[in-house]
Amino acid sequence: MAGNSSKRRPYQVAETIKDWIVEQQLKPGDRLPGEAELMAQLGVSKGTVRESTRVLEAQGLVKTRTGPGGGAFVSAMSESRAISLMSHYLFFQDISIHDIYQIRLALEPGLAASLAGRVGADDMARLRASLHSYAHTACDAEEERQQHIDSLDFHLMLAELSGGNPLLSFIIRFTTQILSDLTIYRRLYEPATHDLGTTGCRYHADILDAIEAGDAEQARRIMHEHLESALTVMNRQEAQVRRGFLSEA
């Protein structure tokens, strides 16, 4: 048991340092105390301090620099890294299209409703301009694939406008990224339906109309209907891909 305790010690010290960062209200870029000061404050060895620092660096919360002016500095984990770490966790979980849409249906209609009457003219123009790339029928599977990705970007743009709730925004961006990755990995744009983009475009335009009009319930209803419709299509695509695989096998 002593061996396990000694192995856990750097992680325990890392948690203590994280608590101290919060208590001191340190910000990204602020410097942590030097090794000698941490050793004295925490009552641990130099090796434990260094190992704890490496733990925090692996977690993306600390960066170390060598040379003059070097040391350990508080760092903010990037969103891309956070999404990557979560994706690694889910790698062997066999996440399904239905799993993703269950989350989207729970969150995105509420997001659309919350934006009603709150999107400025410039952002509204940017959102409407984004619809152009999938406003026409796709010519082939590759164009449909790109249209699908572009239509998902529309939802990312809405999430960016959520403003006051960074957790909501992050979860929506994460699920959208996972859906985009699954679309490519499982090639769910094959066999092509070609009208998928134009259908999404109509829904998106109607959602924007409701948001611009300040009609929260209409925005909520259309977003829910849009996601339900998309789920039906994606389930059908997934089933067709699976049947095709079995036929080839």
N, C-alpha and C positions, 0 to 999 in steps of 0.2 A: 504493500500500500504506500510505503514511503516513496518508492520509485515513481508511482503514478502521481503522487502529490508534488514531487519535484518537477515533473513534466508539466503539470498544470500551472505551476507557479508563474511563469512568464505571462500566461493568459490572464491570471488573476491580477497581476501587476498592470497589464495592459488595460483591464477594466477599470482599475483604480485611476490610471492616468486619464482615461476617457471621462470618468466622473469629475476629475479635477479640471479638465478642459471646459466642461459644462459649467462647473461652479465659478470658474474664473471668467466665464463668458469670452473665451478666446475665439478669434475669428480665423478663417483661412489666411495663411501667411504669417500668423503670429508664431513666435519662436517658443519652443518648450525649454524648460530649465536644462542646463547641461547635465552630463552624466553624474558628476560628483554631487550636484545638488539633489538630483533624483535619488541617488544612492542614500544620501543622508535623510531625505524626507521619507523615503519608503522603507528604509532599513533593509535594503537588498544589495546583492553584489553587482559589480560592473557587468558581469556576464548576463545576469537576469535583466538588467536595464536594457542592454543591447538586444537581447532576445525579445523583450517586450516591445521595443521600438520596431523590430522587424515584423512582429505580429501586427502592430498598428499600420505599418507601411503596406503589408499584404492586404489589409482591410481597406486601404485607400484613404485612411484618415490622417496619415502622417507622411511627409516626404523628408528624406535626409539629404543633406548636401555636405560635401567634403571641402577642405581647404579653408582659406581665410573667410570669416563670416559664415562658415558652415554650421551644421547642427541639425536638429530635428525641428520641423515646422509643421504646424497644423495645415491640413489639406482637405479640401472638399472633394468627395468622390464625385466623379462626373456621372451624368445620367446614363451615358452609353455604357460605362463600366458596371453600374448598378443593374442595368438591363441584362448585360452579358452574364453577370454572376447569377441572377435569377434564372436566366435561360439555362445555364449549366445545371442548376439545381433541378430543373424540370426535364432535363435531357432524357432521363429514363422513365418518366412518368406517363408516357403515351397520352399526351394531351390531345384531345379531339377537337374538331371544329365546334361541336356542340358545347364543350366546356368553355371555349372562348366566348361564344355568343351568349352563353348564360350570364357571363360577367358583363358583356357589352349591353345586354338588354336591361340589366339591373342598374347600370350607371349612365349610359349615354342619353336616354330620353330625358332624364333629370338634368343632365348637362345642357341639352338643347333648350329646355324650359328656362333654366337659370340665365341663359344668354338673351332671352327675349327682351327687346328694347334696350339692350346694353352694349350693342356692338356699334362702334363708330363708323362713319362713312368710309374712311380709308380701309379699315379692316373688311367691311362689307364688300367693297369693290375688289379687294384682293381675293376674298372667298369666291365671289362670282366669277372672277377671271380664271380661277383654278378649275372651273367646270369645263372649260373649252376643250381640254385634251381628251375628254371621254364623252363629249356631247354627240358624237357621230358613231355609227356602227363600225365595229372593228373589222378590218379586212382579213385578218388571220389570227391564229392563236397567239403569236408573239405580240401583236398589237393589243389583243385583249388582255394579255398578261400585264402589259404596261398600263393599260387603262385601269385595271384592278388596283395596281399599286398607287396610281394617281388618285383614285377614288378613296383609298384608305388615307392618303395624305390629307384629304379634306377633313376627315375626322381628327387627325392630329392637329390641324389648324384650329378646329373648334376647341380642342383640349387646351391649346396654348392660351386661348382667350378666357379660360375658366378663372384665371387670376387668383382669387382669394383662397383656393383650395389646392395646394401643390400636390397633396396625396392623391386626390381625384385625378388631377391632370396626369400624374405619373402612371397611375394604374391604367388609365385609358391608353396612354402612349405605349405602355408595355404590352397590353393585350393586342393592340393594333400591330405592333412590331412582330409579335409571335404569329399572328394571323398572316402577315405578309410573308414571313419566313416559311410557314407551312404551305402557303400557296405556291411558292417557288419549289420547295423541297418535294412536295407531293405532286407537283405539276397539275394543280387543280384547275388550271385554265385550259386543260386538254381533257376530253374533247371540247372544242370551242363552242360557246353559245352565241358569241358575237354581239348580242344585244345587251349583255350584262352591264356594260358601261353606260349605255344610254338610259337604261332603267334606273341605275344609281344616280345618274345626272338629274333626272326628273325629280327624284326624291330629294336630292340635295337642294335643288332650286326651290322646291316647295318649303323645305325646312328654313332656308334663308328668307323666303317671303314671310313666314310666320315669325321668325326672329326679328326681322325688320319692322313688322307690324306690331311687335310687342305682345304677341299672342302666345303666352307660355304653354297653355294646354294644347294648342294646335301644334306647336313645335314638338312637344312631348309625344303627341299621338303619331305624327308623321315619322319621327325618328324611330319609334317603336315598330311601326308598320314596315319601315324601310329595313330594319335589322331582321325582323321576322322573315321578310321576303328574301333577303340575302342569305339567311340561314337555310331556307328551303333550297335555294339554288346551289349553295355550297355543299349541302348534304347530298344532293343529286349528283353533283360533279364528283364528290368523293366516292360515292357508290359506283359510278361509272368507271372511274380510275381503278377501283378495286376489282371490278368485274373483268376489266381489260387485263389486269395483271394475272388474275386466275386463269383466264383464257390462254394467255401466253405460256403460263406455267404448265 
